[in-house]
Amino acid sequence: MTQYLDFEKPLAEIEGKAEELRAMARDNPEMDVEKEAAALDKKAADLLQSLYADLSAWRKCQVARHPERPHCKDYIEALFTEYTPLAGDRNFADDHAVMGGLARLNGRPVVVIGHEKGHDTKSRIERNFGMARPEGYRKAIRLMDLADRFGLPVITLVDTPGAYPGKGAEERGQSEAIARSTEKCLTLGVPLISVVIGEGGSGGAVAFASADRVAMLEHSVYSVISPEGCASILWKDAEKMREAAEALRLTAQDLKELGVCDTVIAEPKGGAHRHREIAIEAVGKALGALLKEFDGKTAEDVRKARQRRYLDLGSKGLAA
């Protein structure tokens, strides 16, 4: 059953009426409702197109958080072959909010790492809703070290509201682990491609997305803080999250303009949650194209280009 967002309520009513008509026809085969149901389908399709034609920043946040949106596990299962998961940080524990291992993308060996939110209550609790603890970032560092040693490109799939801020995580060095993971991203001698598939929240996302190329799905978001958190700090009112979302410039389109995002990956009409297979296929094509940009480049080439990328970041419009 489709879960509708707040702004999709009119769409829910129309699609609900069409399904109601068809259900009545199933119970009474003599009823001919297809013409009326088809008219409702067209009305729903037109409304869906209109709703998603120009989403506000806050509505994009809602779409990025949709529970039916494809998550890291879905992308790995669909796009990668010979996936061999690696677990643990060899220090404290295995963090299930971060998954990763060796795999092949289009036959090419890679290391893939990502945040996994889970798909139901049980798995969301197990995965801590995609909020990694220090051991999750240390696991990622271990995997990136492995990739660097064997010359394998690294692909990261970012989808987290932020790193876990709990007492235990802080006691085990959460900030240090995030900083070390970010440092590792910046010093790798192999290409690092990052795709923001849902939420890219705060340092928890930066620790995976300090990459050579950053791609974002059309309705994903990437920011230093959540709109609710920003509103609580600036206006002492979390209900001002709509204004905060606009001010944060967190959409894929904003970040492409600012030079933070390199590629915006188009989503199917109505968002990735409505046509998961199409969205996943689009991400696969984008990853293949981005990886090809590094064919023939040495480790030194990769490091120098990455250094230049981040030194230049934010300089747009300052030259004048």
N, C-alpha and C positions, 0 to 999 in steps of 0.2 A: 504493500500500500504506500502510495506516494506521500511523503511528508511535505507540507506546504509551509513556506515562510510567511511572515506577517503580511508582507506586501503582495503575496500571491493569493490572498483570500478570495478576491473576485474570480480568479482562475479556478480555484478549488470548487467554487459553486457551479461554474459552467461544466467542468469536467465531471463533477459529481452527478449533475443532472443527466448528462449523456450516458454515464454508466448505469444510472437508475433506470433509464429507458430500456437499455439493453438487457438489464436484469429482469425487467418485467416481461420482455419479449421471450426470454429464455423460459420463464415460467408459463407463458401463454404463447405458443408458437404461431397462433393465428394473428397475433398483433404484428403490424408492419410499422416499425418505428425507425427503420434505418435512415430514411430521408431526414427525419427530424434530428436524429442523433448525429448524422453527418454534418448538418448545419451547425449544431452545437460544437462539433469537433473543429470546424473551420473558425468559428467565433473564438474558441479557446486558443487555436494556433495563432490567430491574429493578435489576441490579447497578450499571449506569451511573447510574441515578437516585439510588441509595443513596450511591455514591462522591462525587457532585457536590452532594449535599444540604447538606453542611456541611464544606466544604473548610477545612483549616487554612491559616494565612497562608503557610507554606512551600509547600504544595501549590498555592496560587494563584500563587505565583511561578513554579512549574514550568509551570503552564498558560499563564501570560502569556508565557513564553519558548518555547512550543511552536513548532517550525519550520514547521508547516503552518498556523499562525494567519494570517489575512489581514493583509497589511502595507499601508503607505501607498499604494503603487502600485495595489494591488487596489481600495482604496476610491476613489481618484481615477478609475480607469477605469470603475468601476461607477456612481458617484454623480454625477460631474461631466461636463458637456458642454462642448464648445469649449475644452478644456484646452490652453493654450498655455504650454509650459514656458519658464522664463527661467533662464539659466545664468550662473555666475560671480559673483565679488564685485567685479569691476572693479579688482582690486588684485593678486591673486596667482594664483588658479586657480578651477576649478569643483570643488566638493566633492560627490561623488556620494552621500554619506551623507544629504544634504539635497536634497529635490526640491520644486519649487514653481513657481507661475506663475498666470496669469489663467485663470479658468474661470467656468462658470455652475452654480449649484446650484438646481434647480427653476426654471430660467430667470433666476435672479437673479445678476448679475455679482458675483464675489467674487475674493479672492486666497486660494489654498490653499497651505500649506507643511507639510512633514512629514519625519520621519526615515524612511528606507527601509533595511531590513536586508538585502534580497535573499532569493532563494528557493532557490538552489542554491550549490554551492561557488564557482563562477566569479563569480556576481553578489554573493555575500556578501563576497568579497574586494574586488570593485570598489566596493561600498557601504561597506566598512570596518565591516561588521556593525552599521550604524546609528550608529556613533560619529563624530560630526561633528568636524571640525577648525575652526580659526578662520575660514577662508574660508566654511565652511558657515553659521556664524552671521552673518557679514557679508553673505552672500547673502540670508539671511532678513531682515536689517535693511533691505537694499535693496528687497526685495519689500514689506515693511511700510511703508516710506516711499512707495512707489508707491501702495499702497492708501490711505494717508492723503491723498495729494495728490488722488486721484480719488474719494474718498468711498466706497470699497469695503470691505465687511466682510472681516475676516481669519479664516480657519479654519486651525487647526493640528492636525496629527495626530501625536501623541507616541508614539514607540516606540524607546527607546534605553536601553542599559545605563548610559549616561553619555557625556560628551564624551571625545574621544580624548586620552589623557594622554601621548602620545609626545613625544620630545625636540623634533622639528621643530615640532609644534603649540605647545609651550610657548615656543619661540623666536619664533614668529610672533604671540604674544600671545593665547593661548587664554583665560586668565582675563578679560582686558579685553574680548575679543569676546563672551564669555558675559554679562558685566555690561552691555555696550552693548545686547545683544539683549533682556535683561530690562528695561532702562530703556526701550527702544523699545516693548515690550509695554505698559508702564505709562503711557506718555505719548500713545498713539494717540488720535485723535479719532473713530475708527470702532470699531464693536464687534469684539471679539476673542473667538472661541469656540474652546476647546481640547478635544480628545477624546484621552484616554489609551487607545490601542487595544491596548497590550501592556505594555511596561515604561516607567515614567517614572523614569529614574534620575538623581539628583543635579542639579547645576546645568545639565547638558546638557538636562534636561527642563524645568527652571524657565525657561530662556531662551526657550521656546516656549509655556509654559503659565501665564505670569503674566497670566491672561485675565480677561475680564468674567464668563464662565461656564466652568466646568470640568466636563466630563462624563467618566465612566470606564466602560468596559465592565466587566461584572460580575466577571470574573476577571482584570482588569488590576491592576497595582500601581504605586504612586507613592511614592518615598521619597528621603531625603537621601543614602542610601548603600545599596549592595546588602547583603543579609543576610550574605553571605560576608565582605564588607569590614568590616561592623560587628562580626562575630564575631572577626575577626582582630585588630581594634583592642581590643575590650573584654575578650575572653577569651584572646587570642593563639592562637586555635584556630578555623580556618575551618569545622570540622565542627560547630560550635555554631550553624550558620546557622538551624536551626529555632527555637531560642530567640530569636535575633536578629530573625527575621521577625515573631515575636509582639510583641516589644518595640517594634519600629519603627512599629507601627500603619499598615501600608502598603497595606492592602486598600481597595477602593472603599467597602466598607461602613463601615470605620473612619473614612475620610476624609470620608464624607458626615456621619457623626455629629460630626466635629470642625469641619465647616463649610468644609473645603478643597475638597471636591467638591460640586457642585450637583445633579448627576443621575447615577444609576447606570443604565446601559443593560443590560437583561437579555440574556443570551446563550442560545443554544439549549442544550438538554440535552447535556451532554458537552463544552461549550465551543465557542468560535467556530470552531475548527479542524475540527470535525465537520460543521458546516453553515455554510459560509462565506457563502453568499448570504443566508441569514436574518440573520446577524450584521451584514453590510454594510447590509442594508435597515433594520435597527433603528437603526444609526448615522445613516443618512440621515434617518429620521423625527425623531430627536432633534435633529439639526442644524437642520432646518426649524423645529421648535418653538422652539428657543432663539433663533434669529435673529429670529423674530417678536416676541420680547419687546422688541426695540430699535426697532421700527417707530415713526417719528415723533419719535425722540429726537435732540437736537442733539449736536454734538461736546462742548459744555460739559456737557450732561447725562451723557454717557457717561464723561467724565473724572472728574466729581465722584462718580458712583456707584462707579467703579472705586477711586478714592482711599478712599472710605468702606469699601469691601469689605476692602481690605488693612489699613487701620488697625484695623478691628474683628476681623480674623483672630486667633484664639487667645484671644479674650476670653470665650469661653463658660465659664460657671461661675465667673468671677472677680468678678462684680458683688457677690456675697454677701460 
